[in-house]
Amino acid sequence: MVERVLGKNEAVSPILTSGSMSQDNLIKMKCGKCKRFNYYTFKNKKKVERAITLKKFCKWCRAHTEHKEAKK
């Protein structure tokens, strides 16, 4: 949709240009059951000091399981 309005060369993703969403804030989410890394997400480390825990779908377990923030 953005490409139609601006043209292919001018369309820029807001995720790539945003200063707050750098690779410093990128965290891995690890399945609590099978211990595989399934998701990557961003976290504001200034506001959120605790480890994030989300209930997400694991395609290897084929169930909704708790995914916890893993160390880099």
Backbone hydrogen bonds, N-H to C=O, Kabsch-Sander energy under -0.5 kcal/mol:
donor,donor_aa,acceptor,acceptor_aa,energy
5,V,1,M,-1.1
6,L,2,V,-2.5
7,G,3,E,-1.9
10,E,7,G,-0.5
11,A,7,G,-1.2
17,T,13,S,-1.1
18,S,14,P,-1.4
22,S,20,S,-0.8
25,N,22,S,-1.0
27,I,41,T,-3.3
28,K,70,A,-0.5
29,M,39,Y,-3.2
30,K,68,K,-3.2
31,C,36,R,-2.8
32,G,66,E,-2.3
35,K,31,C,-1.0
38,N,29,M,-1.6
38,N,36,R,-0.8
39,Y,29,M,-1.2
41,T,27,I,-2.4
43,K,25,N,-1.2
45,K,43,K,-1.0
48,V,44,N,-2.6
49,E,47,K,-0.7
54,L,67,H,-2.7
56,K,54,L,-0.8
56,K,65,T,-2.2
58,C,63,A,-2.6
59,K,57,F,-0.6
62,R,58,C,-1.8
63,A,58,C,-1.0
65,T,56,K,-2.5
65,T,63,A,-0.7
67,H,54,L,-3.9
68,K,30,K,-2.4
68,K,66,E,-0.5
69,E,52,I,-1.8
70,A,28,K,-2.5
